Amino acid sequence: RQFEEAKKYFVQAVAAAPQSGPAHYNYALALNALGDTEQARQQFLEAANLAPGDKVIWDSPALHPFGSPAGPKERKEHPMATGRPGMGSGPR
């Protein structure tokens, strides 16, 4: 019930500030806690894209199950990459 209420508030936060990485991140945390992993993944990705230097978002243990948010360009620069697909959604 607590996460359902949080979800409502974070939907409003994302609507009010769609360019806010932290708003998307917190919305993703609520979605993930409610078991909506696909929606959570999309919101985590959006948060990472909107806040590329935000260590709270990028280093979040909640983000790890979804892979690295690094896009294809970064993977090319690191030849020792694991070969797992990143979370980057490509150019906007």
C-alpha positions, 0 to 999 in steps of 0.5 A: 500500500505504501508503494502504491501511494508513492507511485501516485506521487511520483507519477505527479512528479514526473508529469510536473518535471519530465526532465527530472532524472530523480523524479523518474528514478523514484518513480522507477523504485516504486514501480519496481517494488510493486513488481512492475519491472518492465515499467520500472526498467523504462523509468530507470533508463529515462532517469539514467539518460536524464541524469548522466552524472548522477551517482545515486542513479547510476550506482543504484543497486536497484538499477543493476538487475537491468544491466548497465545504462551505458550506451553502445558508444561507451561499450565500443570504447571499452574492449573488455566489456562483457558483451551484455546489452546495455540499457541505452536506448540510442539516439533521441 
